[in-house]
């Protein structure tokens, strides 16, 4: 029979761990999946990858495969005497296997004309398995930019995109996908939503792949987002900061009045409770929200009237306040 180097097919070392073998298999199976690959030999490679993985992921099959020794890919070879005996198999049993598959059991070597794949397919239970491997469809990712207003109340997106799929004639083409995706209110910026079964079609009865929707918020002219909390810069005048005031602050539900304490500083955060984004973990009867934080920004007028200049000059001449006293 001809030797197949399963380690070489999967691109791993003979000392590779099961996790390394699995990781390599997933990568190569996606690369050469018939729905994706443009390689004319892609389907053949896809089957070889599945065959290699089916053997090397199984502890007993891998041990028996390693017992065959090292050979060049495609090299004619014969298993050593009593190969498989450690797993309860003998040449006599494989001779019977040859009879079951239409071979002459009187041949000198019962392994002649047996494909290595078929040999390992029958290794557990003595039954041939199909050579057509099933595989899940390709997973895809899409970026979706939504407004803060849509994130606040929830929305439905009309998704239109194309993915490579096999048509009825077996040709791989860019096939359109169109469906609606419900975005729940209070979703966090940067969330990766899982839409099961909305990816590429499975192969040979395998499950459809998944679609991952990366949600990003469009920049807002007033608000910044921090998880479920919102932040807004709140400009106030020097006299509002010094004397205190009540000012109107925008929220996602309209204006609210906020009391500015006398002596407020630039950069100071003032909490407006439950005026942030909805909490997705909320119960149906308790509509909880994050908070809105107003960040004080003291703004100095750039153009002064004569009266304003007169008043500020008088303040300068009469005030003992020294903001740089700590320098001395």
KEMIKE-418749 format. One line per 3 residues: number of its first residue (from 1); for each residue x, y, z of N, C-alpha, C. Coordinates in steps of 0.2 Angstrom, whole numbers, padded with zeros to 4 digits, always signed. Layout:
residues N
NUM> X Y Z X Y Z X Y Z ~ ... $
This chain:
residues 328
1> +0004 -0006 +0000 +0000 +0000 +0000 +0004 +0006 +0000 ~ +0002 +0012 -0002 +0005 +0018 -0002 +0005 +0022 +0005 ~ +0010 +0024 +0007 +0011 +0028 +0013 +0008 +0035 +0013 $
4> +0004 +0037 +0017 +0002 +0044 +0018 +0005 +0047 +0024 ~ +0008 +0052 +0024 +0011 +0056 +0030 +0006 +0060 +0033 ~ +0002 +0058 +0038 -0003 +0062 +0041 +0000 +0068 +0044 $
7> +0005 +0067 +0047 +0008 +0073 +0051 +0010 +0079 +0046 ~ +0013 +0077 +0040 +0014 +0081 +0035 +0008 +0085 +0032 ~ +0003 +0081 +0031 -0003 +0083 +0028 -0006 +0089 +0033 $
10> -0006 +0088 +0039 -0008 +0093 +0044 -0003 +0098 +0046 ~ +0003 +0097 +0044 +0008 +0102 +0045 +0010 +0103 +0052 ~ +0010 +0097 +0056 +0012 +0097 +0063 +0018 +0092 +0064 $
13> +0022 +0093 +0069 +0027 +0088 +0071 +0024 +0081 +0073 ~ +0028 +0076 +0073 +0026 +0070 +0075 +0025 +0070 +0083 ~ +0028 +0075 +0086 +0027 +0075 +0094 +0021 +0080 +0095 $
16> +0017 +0082 +0090 +0012 +0087 +0092 +0007 +0085 +0097 ~ +0004 +0089 +0101 -0001 +0087 +0105 -0008 +0087 +0102 ~ -0013 +0084 +0105 -0020 +0083 +0102 -0022 +0090 +0101 $
19> -0021 +0095 +0105 -0024 +0102 +0104 -0020 +0105 +0098 ~ -0014 +0104 +0097 -0010 +0107 +0091 -0013 +0104 +0085 ~ -0014 +0097 +0085 -0017 +0094 +0079 -0024 +0096 +0077 $
22> -0028 +0097 +0083 -0035 +0100 +0082 -0035 +0107 +0079 ~ -0030 +0111 +0081 -0030 +0118 +0079 -0028 +0118 +0072 ~ -0023 +0114 +0070 -0021 +0114 +0063 -0026 +0111 +0058 $
25> -0030 +0106 +0061 -0035 +0103 +0057 -0040 +0109 +0055 ~ -0042 +0112 +0060 -0048 +0118 +0059 -0045 +0123 +0054 ~ -0039 +0125 +0055 -0037 +0130 +0050 -0037 +0127 +0043 $
28> -0034 +0121 +0042 -0034 +0119 +0035 -0040 +0117 +0032 ~ -0045 +0114 +0037 -0051 +0112 +0034 -0055 +0118 +0032 ~ -0054 +0124 +0035 -0058 +0130 +0033 -0054 +0133 +0026 $
31> -0048 +0132 +0026 -0044 +0134 +0020 -0046 +0131 +0014 ~ -0047 +0124 +0014 -0048 +0120 +0009 -0055 +0117 +0008 ~ -0060 +0120 +0012 -0067 +0119 +0012 -0070 +0120 +0005 $
34> -0073 +0115 +0002 -0076 +0116 -0005 -0080 +0123 -0006 ~ -0083 +0125 -0001 -0087 +0132 -0001 -0082 +0138 -0002 ~ -0076 +0137 +0000 -0071 +0143 +0000 -0065 +0142 -0004 $
37> -0062 +0136 -0005 -0056 +0136 -0009 -0057 +0137 -0016 ~ -0052 +0140 -0019 -0052 +0141 -0027 -0046 +0136 -0029 ~ -0043 +0132 -0025 -0038 +0127 -0027 -0042 +0121 -0031 $
40> -0040 +0120 -0037 -0043 +0114 -0041 -0043 +0107 -0037 ~ -0038 +0107 -0033 -0037 +0100 -0029 -0039 +0101 -0022 ~ -0043 +0107 -0021 -0045 +0108 -0014 -0049 +0103 -0011 $
43> -0054 +0100 -0014 -0058 +0095 -0012 -0054 +0089 -0010 ~ -0050 +0087 -0014 -0045 +0081 -0012 -0041 +0082 -0006 ~ -0038 +0088 -0006 -0035 +0090 +0000 -0039 +0090 +0006 $
46> -0045 +0093 +0006 -0050 +0093 +0011 -0051 +0086 +0014 ~ -0052 +0081 +0009 -0053 +0074 +0012 -0047 +0071 +0015 ~ -0041 +0073 +0012 -0035 +0070 +0015 -0034 +0073 +0022 $
49> -0036 +0080 +0023 -0035 +0083 +0030 -0040 +0079 +0035 ~ -0046 +0078 +0033 -0051 +0074 +0037 -0048 +0067 +0039 ~ -0045 +0064 +0034 -0043 +0057 +0035 -0037 +0057 +0040 $
52> -0032 +0062 +0039 -0027 +0063 +0044 -0029 +0064 +0051 ~ -0034 +0069 +0051 -0036 +0071 +0058 -0040 +0065 +0061 ~ -0044 +0061 +0058 -0048 +0056 +0060 -0043 +0050 +0063 $
55> -0037 +0050 +0061 -0032 +0045 +0063 -0028 +0048 +0069 ~ -0026 +0054 +0068 -0021 +0056 +0074 -0025 +0059 +0080 ~ -0031 +0061 +0079 -0035 +0063 +0085 -0036 +0057 +0090 $
58> -0036 +0051 +0087 -0038 +0045 +0091 -0032 +0042 +0094 ~ -0031 +0041 +0100 -0025 +0038 +0104 -0023 +0032 +0101 ~ -0028 +0027 +0100 -0026 +0020 +0098 -0024 +0020 +0091 $
61> -0027 +0024 +0086 -0026 +0024 +0079 -0019 +0028 +0078 ~ -0018 +0033 +0082 -0012 +0036 +0081 -0006 +0032 +0083 ~ -0006 +0028 +0089 -0001 +0024 +0091 +0000 +0018 +0086 $
64> -0005 +0016 +0083 -0004 +0011 +0077 -0001 +0014 +0071 ~ -0003 +0020 +0070 +0000 +0023 +0064 +0007 +0024 +0065 ~ +0009 +0027 +0071 +0016 +0028 +0073 +0020 +0021 +0072 $
67> +0017 +0016 +0074 +0021 +0009 +0073 +0022 +0007 +0066 ~ +0019 +0011 +0061 +0021 +0009 +0054 +0028 +0012 +0052 ~ +0030 +0016 +0056 +0037 +0019 +0055 +0036 +0025 +0050 $
70> +0042 +0028 +0049 +0043 +0034 +0044 +0044 +0032 +0037 ~ +0040 +0034 +0033 +0041 +0033 +0026 +0040 +0039 +0022 ~ +0042 +0040 +0016 +0041 +0045 +0011 +0033 +0045 +0009 $
73> +0030 +0051 +0008 +0023 +0051 +0006 +0023 +0048 -0001 ~ +0018 +0043 -0002 +0017 +0040 -0008 +0022 +0033 -0009 ~ +0026 +0032 -0004 +0030 +0026 -0005 +0026 +0020 -0003 $
76> +0028 +0015 -0008 +0025 +0008 -0006 +0028 +0005 +0000 ~ +0024 +0002 +0004 +0027 -0001 +0010 +0022 -0006 +0013 ~ +0024 -0010 +0017 +0020 -0016 +0020 +0021 -0015 +0028 $
79> +0015 -0015 +0031 +0016 -0015 +0039 +0020 -0020 +0041 ~ +0023 -0019 +0047 +0028 -0024 +0050 +0024 -0030 +0052 ~ +0027 -0036 +0053 +0024 -0042 +0055 +0020 -0041 +0062 $
82> +0014 -0044 +0062 +0009 -0043 +0068 +0008 -0036 +0070 ~ +0008 -0032 +0064 +0006 -0025 +0066 -0001 -0024 +0068 ~ -0002 -0020 +0073 -0009 -0019 +0076 -0010 -0024 +0081 $
85> -0006 -0029 +0083 -0007 -0034 +0088 -0008 -0031 +0095 ~ -0005 -0025 +0096 -0006 -0022 +0103 -0013 -0020 +0104 ~ -0016 -0019 +0098 -0023 -0016 +0099 -0028 -0022 +0097 $
88> -0026 -0028 +0098 -0031 -0034 +0097 -0032 -0036 +0089 ~ -0028 -0033 +0085 -0028 -0035 +0078 -0022 -0039 +0075 ~ -0023 -0043 +0070 -0018 -0047 +0068 -0018 -0047 +0060 $
91> -0013 -0050 +0057 -0013 -0050 +0050 -0019 -0055 +0047 ~ -0021 -0060 +0051 -0026 -0064 +0049 -0033 -0060 +0049 ~ -0034 -0056 +0054 -0040 -0052 +0054 -0040 -0047 +0048 $
94> -0034 -0044 +0046 -0034 -0040 +0040 -0035 -0044 +0034 ~ -0033 -0050 +0034 -0034 -0054 +0028 -0041 -0055 +0027 ~ -0045 -0056 +0033 -0052 -0057 +0032 -0055 -0050 +0030 $
97> -0052 -0045 +0032 -0055 -0038 +0030 -0054 -0038 +0022 ~ -0048 -0040 +0020 -0047 -0040 +0012 -0052 -0044 +0009 ~ -0054 -0050 +0012 -0060 -0054 +0009 -0066 -0050 +0008 $
100> -0068 -0047 +0014 -0074 -0043 +0014 -0074 -0038 +0009 ~ -0068 -0036 +0006 -0068 -0030 +0001 -0066 -0033 -0005 ~ -0068 -0039 -0007 -0067 -0042 -0013 -0059 -0044 -0015 $
103> -0055 -0045 -0010 -0048 -0046 -0011 -0047 -0054 -0010 ~ -0041 -0056 -0014 -0039 -0063 -0013 -0036 -0064 -0007 ~ -0038 -0068 -0002 -0035 -0069 +0004 -0029 -0074 +0004 $
106> -0028 -0077 -0002 -0022 -0081 -0003 -0016 -0077 -0005 ~ -0016 -0070 -0005 -0011 -0066 -0007 -0005 -0067 -0002 ~ +0001 -0066 -0003 +0006 -0066 +0001 +0006 -0061 +0007 $
109> +0003 -0055 +0005 +0003 -0050 +0010 -0005 -0048 +0010 ~ -0008 -0049 +0015 -0016 -0047 +0015 -0017 -0039 +0015 ~ -0011 -0035 +0016 -0012 -0028 +0015 -0012 -0025 +0008 $
112> -0010 -0030 +0003 -0009 -0027 -0004 -0016 -0024 -0006 ~ -0015 -0019 -0009 -0021 -0015 -0013 -0026 -0013 -0008 ~ -0024 -0012 -0001 -0029 -0009 +0004 -0026 -0002 +0005 $
115> -0031 +0003 +0004 -0029 +0010 +0005 -0028 +0011 +0013 ~ -0023 +0015 +0014 -0021 +0016 +0021 -0027 +0019 +0025 ~ -0031 +0023 +0021 -0037 +0027 +0024 -0042 +0021 +0026 $
118> -0044 +0017 +0022 -0048 +0011 +0023 -0046 +0007 +0029 ~ -0040 +0006 +0029 -0037 +0002 +0035 -0038 +0005 +0042 ~ -0037 +0012 +0042 -0039 +0015 +0048 -0046 +0016 +0049 $
121> -0050 +0017 +0044 -0057 +0018 +0045 -0060 +0012 +0048 ~ -0057 +0006 +0047 -0060 +0000 +0050 -0056 -0002 +0056 ~ -0052 +0002 +0059 -0048 +0000 +0065 -0052 -0001 +0071 $
124> -0057 +0003 +0072 -0061 +0002 +0078 -0068 +0000 +0076 ~ -0069 -0007 +0078 -0076 -0010 +0076 -0076 -0014 +0070 ~ -0071 -0013 +0066 -0071 -0017 +0060 -0075 -0015 +0054 $
127> -0078 -0009 +0054 -0083 -0007 +0049 -0080 -0002 +0045 ~ -0081 -0002 +0039 -0078 +0004 +0034 -0082 +0010 +0036 ~ -0079 +0015 +0036 -0083 +0022 +0036 -0083 +0025 +0030 $
130> -0087 +0030 +0029 -0087 +0033 +0022 -0081 +0038 +0022 ~ -0079 +0038 +0016 -0073 +0043 +0015 -0075 +0050 +0013 ~ -0081 +0051 +0013 -0083 +0058 +0012 -0084 +0061 +0019 $
133> -0080 +0066 +0021 -0080 +0069 +0027 -0085 +0074 +0028 ~ -0089 +0074 +0033 -0093 +0080 +0034 -0089 +0085 +0038 ~ -0091 +0092 +0037 -0088 +0097 +0040 -0093 +0103 +0041 $
136> -0092 +0107 +0046 -0096 +0112 +0048 -0095 +0118 +0042 ~ -0099 +0122 +0041 -0098 +0127 +0036 -0094 +0133 +0039 ~ -0091 +0137 +0035 -0087 +0142 +0037 -0090 +0147 +0041 $
139> -0086 +0149 +0047 -0089 +0155 +0051 -0087 +0162 +0048 ~ -0091 +0167 +0048 -0089 +0173 +0045 -0090 +0179 +0051 ~ -0087 +0184 +0049 -0088 +0190 +0054 -0090 +0196 +0050 $
142> -0094 +0200 +0052 -0096 +0206 +0049 -0096 +0212 +0054 ~ -0094 +0218 +0052 -0094 +0224 +0056 -0101 +0227 +0055 ~ -0104 +0230 +0060 -0110 +0233 +0060 -0110 +0240 +0064 $
145> -0110 +0245 +0061 -0110 +0252 +0065 -0117 +0254 +0066 ~ -0119 +0256 +0072 -0125 +0258 +0074 -0125 +0264 +0078 ~ -0130 +0268 +0077 -0130 +0275 +0081 -0131 +0273 +0089 $
148> -0130 +0278 +0093 -0131 +0277 +0100 -0138 +0277 +0101 ~ -0142 +0281 +0098 -0149 +0281 +0099 -0152 +0274 +0097 ~ -0150 +0270 +0092 -0152 +0263 +0091 -0150 +0259 +0096 $
151> -0144 +0259 +0099 -0141 +0255 +0104 -0145 +0256 +0110 ~ -0148 +0262 +0111 -0151 +0264 +0118 -0158 +0261 +0118 ~ -0162 +0261 +0112 -0168 +0258 +0112 -0169 +0251 +0108 $
154> -0163 +0249 +0105 -0163 +0243 +0102 -0166 +0244 +0094 ~ -0164 +0239 +0090 -0165 +0241 +0083 -0165 +0234 +0079 ~ -0167 +0234 +0073 -0166 +0228 +0068 -0162 +0230 +0062 $
157> -0157 +0226 +0061 -0153 +0228 +0055 -0154 +0223 +0049 ~ -0155 +0226 +0043 -0155 +0223 +0037 -0148 +0221 +0035 ~ -0146 +0215 +0035 -0140 +0213 +0033 -0139 +0210 +0026 $
160> -0135 +0213 +0022 -0134 +0211 +0015 -0127 +0210 +0014 ~ -0125 +0204 +0013 -0118 +0202 +0012 -0117 +0196 +0007 ~ -0111 +0195 +0005 -0110 +0189 +0000 -0104 +0185 +0003 $
163> -0105 +0179 +0003 -0100 +0174 +0005 -0099 +0169 -0001 ~ -0093 +0166 -0001 -0091 +0161 -0006 -0095 +0154 -0004 ~ -0099 +0152 -0009 -0103 +0145 -0008 -0103 +0141 -0014 $
166> -0104 +0135 -0014 -0105 +0131 -0019 -0112 +0131 -0022 ~ -0112 +0132 -0029 -0119 +0132 -0032 -0121 +0125 -0034 ~ -0127 +0124 -0037 -0129 +0118 -0039 -0125 +0114 -0044 $
169> -0121 +0118 -0047 -0116 +0115 -0052 -0109 +0113 -0049 ~ -0109 +0115 -0043 -0102 +0113 -0039 -0097 +0119 -0040 ~ -0099 +0124 -0043 -0095 +0130 -0044 -0095 +0134 -0037 $
172> -0089 +0137 -0035 -0089 +0141 -0029 -0090 +0148 -0032 ~ -0095 +0152 -0029 -0097 +0158 -0031 -0098 +0163 -0025 ~ -0098 +0169 -0026 -0100 +0174 -0021 -0108 +0174 -0021 $
175> -0111 +0171 -0015 -0118 +0170 -0015 -0121 +0176 -0010 ~ -0126 +0179 -0012 -0129 +0184 -0007 -0133 +0181 -0001 ~ -0132 +0184 +0004 -0135 +0183 +0010 -0139 +0189 +0013 $
178> -0146 +0188 +0014 -0150 +0194 +0016 -0154 +0191 +0022 ~ -0154 +0194 +0028 -0158 +0193 +0033 -0158 +0198 +0038 ~ -0163 +0198 +0043 -0163 +0203 +0048 -0160 +0201 +0055 $
181> -0157 +0205 +0058 -0154 +0204 +0065 -0156 +0209 +0070 ~ -0159 +0206 +0075 -0162 +0210 +0081 -0156 +0212 +0085 ~ -0155 +0219 +0086 -0150 +0221 +0091 -0154 +0223 +0097 $
184> -0152 +0220 +0103 -0156 +0222 +0109 -0154 +0228 +0112 ~ -0158 +0232 +0115 -0157 +0238 +0118 -0151 +0237 +0124 ~ -0147 +0242 +0125 -0142 +0241 +0130 -0136 +0237 +0128 $
187> -0135 +0236 +0121 -0130 +0232 +0119 -0123 +0236 +0120 ~ -0118 +0233 +0122 -0112 +0236 +0124 -0107 +0237 +0117 ~ -0104 +0243 +0117 -0100 +0244 +0111 -0095 +0239 +0111 $
190> -0093 +0237 +0105 -0088 +0232 +0104 -0091 +0224 +0105 ~ -0097 +0223 +0106 -0100 +0217 +0107 -0099 +0213 +0101 ~ -0097 +0206 +0102 -0097 +0202 +0096 -0103 +0197 +0097 $
193> -0109 +0198 +0093 -0115 +0194 +0093 -0114 +0188 +0089 ~ -0116 +0182 +0092 -0116 +0176 +0088 -0123 +0175 +0085 ~ -0123 +0174 +0079 -0129 +0172 +0075 -0128 +0165 +0072 $
196> -0131 +0160 +0076 -0130 +0153 +0074 -0133 +0151 +0068 ~ -0129 +0147 +0064 -0132 +0145 +0057 -0132 +0150 +0052 ~ -0130 +0156 +0053 -0130 +0161 +0048 -0124 +0162 +0044 $
199> -0119 +0157 +0045 -0113 +0157 +0041 -0113 +0153 +0035 ~ -0107 +0150 +0032 -0107 +0146 +0026 -0111 +0140 +0027 ~ -0113 +0137 +0022 -0117 +0130 +0022 -0112 +0125 +0024 $
202> -0114 +0120 +0028 -0110 +0114 +0029 -0109 +0109 +0023 ~ -0104 +0105 +0024 -0102 +0101 +0018 -0104 +0094 +0020 ~ -0107 +0090 +0015 -0109 +0083 +0016 -0114 +0082 +0023 $
205> -0118 +0087 +0024 -0123 +0086 +0029 -0120 +0089 +0036 ~ -0115 +0092 +0035 -0112 +0096 +0041 -0116 +0102 +0043 ~ -0116 +0104 +0049 -0120 +0110 +0051 -0117 +0116 +0048 $
208> -0122 +0121 +0047 -0120 +0128 +0044 -0115 +0131 +0049 ~ -0111 +0135 +0046 -0107 +0139 +0051 -0110 +0145 +0054 ~ -0107 +0149 +0058 -0110 +0154 +0062 -0108 +0161 +0059 $
211> -0112 +0166 +0060 -0110 +0173 +0059 -0109 +0177 +0065 ~ -0103 +0180 +0065 -0102 +0184 +0071 -0102 +0192 +0069 ~ -0106 +0195 +0073 -0108 +0202 +0071 -0104 +0207 +0076 $
214> -0099 +0210 +0074 -0096 +0215 +0078 -0099 +0222 +0078 ~ -0102 +0223 +0084 -0106 +0229 +0085 -0101 +0235 +0087 ~ -0102 +0241 +0083 -0098 +0247 +0085 -0103 +0253 +0084 $
217> -0102 +0257 +0089 -0106 +0263 +0089 -0103 +0269 +0085 ~ -0107 +0272 +0081 -0105 +0278 +0078 -0103 +0284 +0083 ~ -0099 +0288 +0081 -0097 +0293 +0086 -0103 +0298 +0087 $
220> -0105 +0300 +0093 -0110 +0304 +0095 -0108 +0311 +0096 ~ -0112 +0316 +0094 -0109 +0323 +0095 -0109 +0325 +0102 ~ -0113 +0322 +0107 -0113 +0324 +0114 -0110 +0319 +0118 $
223> -0112 +0313 +0117 -0110 +0308 +0122 -0104 +0303 +0121 ~ -0101 +0301 +0126 -0096 +0296 +0125 -0099 +0290 +0129 ~ -0096 +0284 +0128 -0099 +0278 +0131 -0094 +0274 +0135 $
226> -0096 +0272 +0141 -0091 +0268 +0145 -0095 +0262 +0147 ~ -0095 +0256 +0144 -0100 +0251 +0145 -0107 +0253 +0145 ~ -0110 +0253 +0151 -0117 +0255 +0151 -0118 +0262 +0154 $
229> -0113 +0266 +0155 -0113 +0273 +0157 -0111 +0277 +0151 ~ -0114 +0283 +0152 -0113 +0288 +0147 -0109 +0294 +0150 ~ -0105 +0298 +0146 -0102 +0303 +0149 -0103 +0309 +0144 $
232> -0104 +0315 +0147 -0105 +0321 +0143 -0101 +0327 +0146 ~ -0097 +0331 +0142 -0094 +0337 +0144 -0099 +0342 +0145 ~ -0098 +0345 +0151 -0103 +0350 +0153 -0099 +0357 +0154 $
235> -0100 +0361 +0149 -0097 +0368 +0149 -0101 +0373 +0154 ~ -0097 +0376 +0159 -0100 +0381 +0163 -0095 +0387 +0163 ~ -0098 +0392 +0165 -0094 +0399 +0166 -0090 +0399 +0172 $
238> -0085 +0403 +0172 -0082 +0404 +0179 -0086 +0406 +0185 ~ -0091 +0410 +0183 -0095 +0412 +0189 -0100 +0407 +0191 ~ -0102 +0403 +0186 -0106 +0397 +0188 -0102 +0392 +0193 $
241> -0096 +0391 +0191 -0092 +0387 +0195 -0091 +0390 +0202 ~ -0090 +0396 +0202 -0088 +0399 +0208 -0094 +0400 +0213 ~ -0100 +0402 +0210 -0105 +0404 +0214 -0110 +0398 +0214 $
244> -0110 +0393 +0210 -0115 +0388 +0210 -0120 +0390 +0205 ~ -0124 +0385 +0202 -0129 +0386 +0198 -0133 +0380 +0196 ~ -0139 +0381 +0193 -0143 +0375 +0191 -0143 +0375 +0183 $
247> -0141 +0370 +0180 -0140 +0370 +0172 -0144 +0364 +0169 ~ -0146 +0365 +0163 -0150 +0360 +0160 -0145 +0356 +0156 ~ -0145 +0349 +0157 -0140 +0344 +0154 -0144 +0339 +0149 $
250> -0142 +0338 +0143 -0145 +0334 +0139 -0144 +0326 +0141 ~ -0149 +0322 +0140 -0149 +0315 +0141 -0152 +0312 +0135 ~ -0152 +0305 +0135 -0155 +0301 +0130 -0162 +0302 +0130 $
253> -0165 +0304 +0135 -0172 +0305 +0136 -0174 +0312 +0137 ~ -0170 +0317 +0135 -0172 +0324 +0135 -0168 +0328 +0141 ~ -0169 +0334 +0142 -0166 +0338 +0147 -0167 +0337 +0154 $
256> -0162 +0337 +0158 -0164 +0337 +0165 -0160 +0342 +0169 ~ -0162 +0345 +0174 -0159 +0350 +0178 -0153 +0347 +0183 ~ -0147 +0350 +0183 -0142 +0348 +0187 -0140 +0353 +0191 $
259> -0139 +0353 +0198 -0136 +0358 +0202 -0129 +0358 +0202 ~ -0126 +0363 +0201 -0119 +0364 +0201 -0117 +0367 +0208 ~ -0113 +0363 +0212 -0111 +0366 +0218 -0106 +0372 +0218 $
262> -0106 +0377 +0222 -0102 +0382 +0222 -0095 +0380 +0223 ~ -0090 +0382 +0219 -0083 +0380 +0220 -0081 +0374 +0216 ~ -0086 +0372 +0211 -0084 +0366 +0207 -0078 +0368 +0202 $
265> -0074 +0362 +0201 -0068 +0362 +0197 -0069 +0359 +0191 ~ -0065 +0361 +0186 -0065 +0359 +0179 -0062 +0351 +0180 ~ -0066 +0347 +0176 -0064 +0340 +0177 -0068 +0336 +0182 $
268> -0072 +0339 +0186 -0076 +0336 +0191 -0082 +0332 +0188 ~ -0083 +0326 +0190 -0088 +0322 +0188 -0094 +0323 +0192 ~ -0100 +0324 +0189 -0106 +0324 +0193 -0111 +0319 +0190 $
271> -0113 +0314 +0194 -0117 +0309 +0192 -0125 +0310 +0192 ~ -0128 +0308 +0186 -0135 +0309 +0185 -0137 +0301 +0185 ~ -0140 +0299 +0190 -0142 +0292 +0191 -0147 +0289 +0185 $
274> -0146 +0283 +0183 -0150 +0280 +0178 -0152 +0283 +0172 ~ -0147 +0287 +0170 -0148 +0291 +0163 -0143 +0288 +0158 ~ -0140 +0282 +0159 -0136 +0279 +0154 -0139 +0274 +0150 $
277> -0136 +0269 +0148 -0138 +0264 +0143 -0142 +0258 +0148 ~ -0147 +0255 +0144 -0150 +0250 +0148 -0146 +0244 +0149 ~ -0147 +0241 +0155 -0143 +0235 +0157 -0146 +0229 +0154 $
280> -0142 +0225 +0150 -0145 +0219 +0146 -0147 +0214 +0151 ~ -0144 +0214 +0157 -0146 +0209 +0162 -0152 +0210 +0166 ~ -0156 +0216 +0164 -0161 +0218 +0168 -0167 +0213 +0168 $
283> -0171 +0213 +0173 -0177 +0208 +0173 -0183 +0212 +0168 ~ -0188 +0208 +0167 -0193 +0211 +0162 -0197 +0217 +0166 ~ -0197 +0216 +0173 -0201 +0221 +0177 -0196 +0227 +0180 $
286> -0190 +0226 +0179 -0185 +0231 +0182 -0181 +0234 +0177 ~ -0183 +0240 +0174 -0179 +0243 +0168 -0173 +0247 +0171 ~ -0168 +0243 +0172 -0162 +0246 +0175 -0158 +0250 +0170 $
289> -0154 +0255 +0171 -0150 +0258 +0167 -0143 +0260 +0170 ~ -0138 +0261 +0167 -0132 +0264 +0169 -0133 +0271 +0171 ~ -0127 +0275 +0172 -0128 +0282 +0174 -0125 +0286 +0169 $
292> -0127 +0293 +0169 -0124 +0298 +0165 -0119 +0302 +0170 ~ -0113 +0303 +0167 -0109 +0307 +0171 -0107 +0314 +0167 ~ -0109 +0319 +0170 -0107 +0326 +0167 -0100 +0328 +0170 $
295> -0096 +0330 +0165 -0089 +0331 +0167 -0088 +0339 +0166 ~ -0087 +0342 +0172 -0087 +0350 +0172 -0081 +0352 +0167 ~ -0083 +0357 +0163 -0077 +0360 +0159 -0079 +0368 +0160 $
298> -0074 +0371 +0164 -0075 +0378 +0165 -0073 +0382 +0158 ~ -0077 +0386 +0155 -0076 +0389 +0149 -0075 +0397 +0150 ~ -0070 +0400 +0147 -0069 +0407 +0148 -0071 +0410 +0142 $
301> -0075 +0416 +0142 -0077 +0419 +0136 -0071 +0422 +0132 ~ -0071 +0422 +0126 -0066 +0424 +0122 -0066 +0431 +0120 ~ -0073 +0434 +0120 -0074 +0441 +0118 -0078 +0444 +0124 $
304> -0075 +0449 +0126 -0078 +0453 +0132 -0081 +0460 +0130 ~ -0087 +0461 +0133 -0090 +0468 +0132 -0086 +0472 +0137 ~ -0087 +0479 +0136 -0084 +0484 +0140 -0086 +0482 +0148 $
307> -0093 +0481 +0149 -0095 +0480 +0156 -0092 +0474 +0159 ~ -0091 +0468 +0155 -0088 +0462 +0157 -0081 +0463 +0159 ~ -0077 +0467 +0155 -0070 +0468 +0156 -0070 +0472 +0162 $
310> -0074 +0477 +0163 -0074 +0481 +0169 -0075 +0477 +0176 ~ -0080 +0473 +0175 -0081 +0468 +0181 -0076 +0464 +0183 ~ -0073 +0461 +0178 -0067 +0456 +0179 -0061 +0460 +0181 $
313> -0060 +0466 +0179 -0054 +0470 +0181 -0055 +0471 +0189 ~ -0062 +0473 +0191 -0063 +0474 +0198 -0062 +0468 +0202 ~ -0064 +0462 +0199 -0063 +0456 +0203 -0056 +0454 +0204 $
316> -0052 +0456 +0199 -0045 +0455 +0199 -0041 +0459 +0204 ~ -0044 +0465 +0205 -0041 +0470 +0209 -0043 +0469 +0217 ~ -0048 +0466 +0218 -0051 +0465 +0224 -0050 +0457 +0227 $
319> -0049 +0453 +0223 -0048 +0446 +0225 -0042 +0444 +0228 ~ -0042 +0440 +0233 -0035 +0438 +0236 -0034 +0430 +0234 ~ -0038 +0428 +0230 -0037 +0421 +0227 -0031 +0420 +0223 $
322> -0027 +0415 +0225 -0020 +0414 +0222 -0020 +0406 +0220 ~ -0022 +0404 +0214 -0022 +0397 +0212 -0015 +0394 +0212 ~ -0010 +0398 +0212 -0003 +0396 +0212 +0001 +0396 +0218 $
325> -0003 +0397 +0224 +0000 +0397 +0230 +0005 +0391 +0232 ~ +0003 +0386 +0229 +0007 +0380 +0231 +0014 +0380 +0227 ~ +0015 +0384 +0223 +0021 +0385 +0219 +0027 +0388 +0224 $
328> +0024 +0392 +0229 +0029 +0396 +0233 +0032 +0391 +0239 $
